């Protein structure tokens, strides 16, 4: 049944949606920023083993993400909405499972026991709890408003939520989690990471509850009895025949390969190459400057030129910046941070519109297939993002192994030079690949997006 009397879309929805990603990213960004560093430097597990575990978890995600998308689509609409209730159900499990991954008190266990523990807790957090809350949260954007400009605002505010989580973690964690050893090297303190993980878990719960309180679902999504009756296999086949969905899946993988490598390697390049964990905090603050500028310009640029168009150009710009950084190889950490700030400006434009792109794809799938499958489409997109996360973690771990990184060689000049190369060359490849996918493969230019919106307005009788 449609809700006739509902407050109009406004700032309260945007702020609430911001808190949703703020909360989710307290666990997600923490894992990308410190999990590998924590297990290599504190728990004594090789980077290659950690990378393999992260990649194997994505095999599990192939089933849990699709299953959660199917569950989300099949769920009946409650007085609170179709998607919001999942925030209430899962905010505590996702926070608790995240905290369990960072238990420095287990460092004395055997290597096999530590690998088993990491595998269990990482899959519990990422493949079940995080999947369970993130897919309904992401799908919810299309139920908050049907207007493309409103969805762009939600995408911007969602990205800002992630930015805020990244700022809190990126600035605060290096300041409290590192110390100098007897040789003057900057090293990670395990018990401080455990404490920080507990704090971030509590903050995650608070933010998810604020999202639940502030956001209103106002667009009617078909209940199960109104659906087409297609089998899961038929739905997957129809969805994956959609060019826009396949292209955005590939785009998300290469984007996260670049973005998460930057974040993963920050825990190595600043303390190991530049010898300053404090500079990592400053880098996060400067990154926020670049992302804030991107937030200010993304919506007007997207409205005028199109989301895919500006994203392709901005990511090509980021690729060029990182390529210049590779050849210049600044000895001064502040010059390096300056280049990274400019690079984040280019990536930030895409980040601000990326969540609106997936709502465009959901609309396109409905126009092409005649069935609205918010949960399934977002589940495929979520899995693709996790593949990008795994590709980054796996590649980072493998490359660190290749250059000979371990606790004994962590400050060897040959190893630290290798750290620098990984930190800039992998993003070059990822950003350039993303620009190419969006420009040459992804079909939803501005004109097609606007046409799809009009088709669905007529179909659903919206004015």
Buried (B, 14 or more C-beta within 10 A) or exposed (E): EEEEEEEEBEEBBBBBBBBBBBBBBBBBBBBBBBBBBBBBBBBBBBBBBBBBBBBBBBEBBBEBBBBBBBBBBEBEBEEBBBBBBBBBEBBBBBBBBBBBBBBBEBBEBEEEEBBEBBBBBBBBBBBBBBBBBBBBBBBBBBBBBBBBEBBBBBBBBBBBBBBBBBBBBBBBBBEBBBEEEEEEBBBBBBBBBBBBBBBBBEBBBBBBBBBBEBBBBBBBBBBEEEBEEBEEEEBBEBBEEBBBBBBBBBBBBBBBBBBBBBBBBBBBBBBBBBBBBBBBBBBBEBBBBBBBBBBEBBBEBBBEBBBBBBBBBBBBBBBBBBBBBBEEEBEEBEEBBBBBBBBBBBBBBBBBBBBBBBBBBBBBBBBBBEBBBBBBBBBBBBBBBBBBBBBBBBBBBBBBBEBEBBEEBBBBEEBBEBBBBBBBBBBBBBBBBBBBBBBEBBEBBBEBBEBBBEBBEEEEEEE
